[in-house]
């Protein structure tokens, strides 16, 4: 049997022999069947002229020699479709491969994925010569000068010019780094400008590609080094649908900082583009101005980090920025979202003076509520851009060591007193912060805000438990562990939590031994051999002022149990063509969590298959009955075995029940939807049958059977059988003026058959 090999094998064959490529001759002219070393007949696409096939043993040896070489590189290919053309961009892995390709050129092959027609688009594509570069670009074109210099530049470093001794590893490494930098300049300039990419032989435009067609492209050296010193693997871009290109969005978020007066430091996330363009305009204007003279390159950029760009404006104000990126095809992305930057003055106002603080408790019935502070202050100097004052509060624990505002908006510039709600605060420090319109700020000298805490904490929420068993070093039975957790209260004033428990929800709750914790988790140890199924818990908080909060909602927890559940047993069963019915009787233990029902083939299956997991409470509600109907695959050779295993809430197993064994052969006739269509072609005197069948049997040998009742038949008769892959048949028996009926069904090797398809009737018109 033959197998198809990717056309990259074709290019690999070219790499071995360097055989010439005919531009006029399609790939199919060079397709040969050759014997590989494992004697498997394999179809290989190879660019050999007839009679040029080399010894396959030598071919394999050369391929293995190439794979073992350390010095191998690949041509990395990118492609973009524009509808009326396809643009290819490529670059070799390293400097050595790039220089080699510049010398020998590259060939480009295109395959039409629909017709499999292969065309050679270009042979021996090389960079422009030095004279061509000089004739194309003026001296003042610095970017073109960089591109030209990357190939034809003079004064390359020699070993006697390196810091280390000539011939040493350090000397060779330094020269290698300079060569890679030279190659990097060529890659960068080819991304900035499409014309330079063309003249550097790192870009090709296929203008013969048709819109909507799907193509594969292959780029490989025009001449391969037969000495195996420079090994270059071909590159490819496969299955490109030639559709119109849409510029990619540059969806980065710009950030900024003011580094010095009127100086702006922009930053954005690096998206692995090599260069960028930055534009700016003053808010309220429509015209954008390009800020950078040349494409902006991020030097020493760490992958995945931020890009930084420094700009200077003439005067304070609000400015808008946007950024474009150059992609490898020389196209610009869409602009980034517009980012606004406001530059103001940096001189803060004269600070105010905080004079005194008065505490007022307005709720006489509950002095822990409705507490207000009247903060008095003065400010003698009133700047023209003064915006107002804001009271700020500080507490090491409540505010995590930060100053936080006590009001949402600054006061009016003429205000000298502010009243704030301090019901949720404790004694801390207060300052008055003075702001100007540029958000410059100054602060008064801090004063102490004295607030006695009389408010108890809220009730904890989200109380839940997890139970487990743990081996004991001193006891014969395991320990029962109940791990309680709850949500932390949204308050920094919590000193500790108290945990209480009871064995019945109507009993008085008792404080748990060691039930005072500073965390939101507590592990309780309980007996595992008591008669109670449940244990109940509540938790409350106490703050630093010894105020005691309300209890949480009561939590009911199933106790851990080390007692195995009662083993289930089979009550009744029967088997028919539709399945296997069985009824099991489970134990009535209160601690049973669930029951697992298993099945396996007695000889073939080494492991049990879980058929169903039955909830313990649901089974108990059904008088401890587990009813199950199983419809396994029919099997006349082996018996099916069933068993039940029960588990309590601690994961303790009852062990497997006694096993139930039975056979299941299934129905002789099974349902299989088959839709049959038929038509008569009068010109050819033939009946055309076509059928559809979904979800056909798998893992068994079967075939389609076509049945026919002709004009002289009193019943349907077998006409022919068809393979599972076939879905049509042509009947030449029906003559003009005659009528025939047809249907199709599936016949299994084991004798079972499907329901017949629909019956179709064909009447051949008389001539």
Buried (B, 14 or more C-beta within 10 A) or exposed (E): EEEEBEBBBBBBBBBBBBBBBEEEEBBEEBEEEBEEEEEEEBEBBBBBEEEEBBEEEEBBEBBEEBEEEEEBBBBBBBBBBBEEBBBBBBBBBBBBBBBBBBEBBBBBBBBBBEEEEBBBBBBEBBBBEEEEBBEBBEEEBEBBBBBBBBBBEEEEBEBEEBEEEEEEEEBBEBBEEBBBEBBBBBBBBBBBBBBBBBBBBBBBBBEEBEEEBBBBBBBBBBBBBEEBEBBBBBBBBBEBEBEEBEEEEBEBEBBBEBEEEBEBBBBBEBBEBBBBBBBBBBEEEEEBEEBBEEBBBBEEBEEEEBBBBEBEBEEBBEBBBBBBBBBBBBBBBBBBEBBEBBBBEEEBBEBBEBBEBEEEBEEEEEEBEEBBBEBBBEBEEEBEBBBBBBBBBBBEEBBEEEBEEBBEEBBEBEEBEBEBEBBEBBEBBBBBBBBBBBEBBBBBEBBEBEBEBBBBBBBBEEBEBEBBBEEEEEEEEBBBBBEBBBEEBEBBBBBEBBBBBBBEEEEEBEEBEEBBBEEBEBEBBBBBEEEEBBBBBBBBBBBEBEBEBEBBEEBEBBBBBBEBBBBBEBEEBEBEEEBBBBEBBBBEBBBBBBBBBBBBBEEEEEEBEEBBEBEBEEBBEEEBEBEBEBEBEBBEEBBBBBBBBBBBBBEBEBEBBEEBEBBBEBEEEBEBEBEBEBEBEEEEBBBBBEBEBEEBBEEEEBBBBBBBBBBEEEEBEEBEEBEBEEBEBEBEEBEEEBEBBBBBBBBBEEEBBBEBBEBBEBEBEEE
